[in-house]
Amino acid sequence: MEPENTPRKMVNKSIRIFHESDDPDERLSNLWNISQLIEDTTDEELYDLAAAVAIEDDPRLRGEICYAISRSRRPNLIKIVENMATDENQYVRKQAIEAISEFLKVIDA
């Protein structure tokens, strides 16, 4: 019998709530949950989340996806973050630049 709250189930739940909610704070909270469970998140899920937040008015969501992607340590996702480095919002640009810096550490290692 599989435990009720496996990391994968928690990711699935957070992704579902993220997509269903209209509340920016609730969406941010679920995106944060996903970033903390990044090892259990697929590349496709991160692409989908990045596409969803790219058109968000709330810069916190765009910044958080940069953070989540940087935590993934998956260089194939760097393009998403590079696109956010030119965001109109200073916070998002800063998060994107920090994420790119983290990726460069992984690539250089």
N, C-alpha and C positions, 0 to 999 in steps of 0.2 A: 504494500500500500504506500503510495507516494505522499509525502508530507503536504499539508495544505498550503504552506507559504514558501514554496521553493523560489529561489531567485527568478527563475523563468516565469513562474506564475505571477510574481510581483511585477515583472517587466510588462507582461501582457496586460495586467490590470491597469498599470500606470499609462500605458499607451492608449488603451481603450478610453480611460477617463480623460486623458489629454485631448483626444479627438472629439469626444462628446461634449466637453465643457465649453461654455462661452465666457467663463470667469477667468480673466488673465492670471489672478493669483493662484487659483486651483490648477490651471494649466502649468504655471511655473513650478509649483510644488511637485507635480507629476513628472515634469521634465527633469527636475532635480533628482527625484527618485531614480529615474532612468539613468542619469549620469553616474549615480552611485553604484548602479548594478551594470555598468557598461560591458563587463565581460560576458554578460548574458544577453546582450543586445546584438542583433545582426547588422551587417552593413546596410542591407536593404531598409531596415527599420530606421536607421540613422539618416539615410537619404530621404525617406518619407517625412521624418520629423523636421529635417532641415528645410525641405520644400514647404512644409506647413508654416514654419516660423518665419521664413524669408519674406512672407507677405504680411506679417503681423505688424500692427502699430506699436506694440509694446516692445521696446528695445531689450528688456530683461530676458525675453524669450529668445531673441536672436543671440544675445550674449551667452545665454546658458547652453545653447546648442554648440557654440564654439568650444565652451568648456568641456561639454560631454564628449565631443569628437576628439579633443586633445587628450582626454583621459583614455580614449580607446586605443591610442598608440598604433593606429592603423593608417599608415601613410597614404594608402589609396583613397582616403577620405579628405585629404588636404585641400582639394579643389573647392570643396564646400566652404571651408574656412577662408581660403584666399578670396573668394567672392565677397565675403562679409568684411574683409579688410578695407573695403571702400564704402562701407555703409555710411549713411548720412549721420548716424549717431556716434558720438565720440566713445561712449561706453562699449558699444558693439565693436568698433574698430580696435579698441584696446584689447578686448577679449580675443578677437581674431588674431591680432599680432602676438599675443601671449601664447595662443594655441599653436601658431606657426612656429614660434620659438621652441615649443615643446616637441613638435614634430621634427625639427632640425636636430634636436638632441638625439632622438631615436635613430634618425637616418645616419648621423655621424658616429653612433656607437658601434 
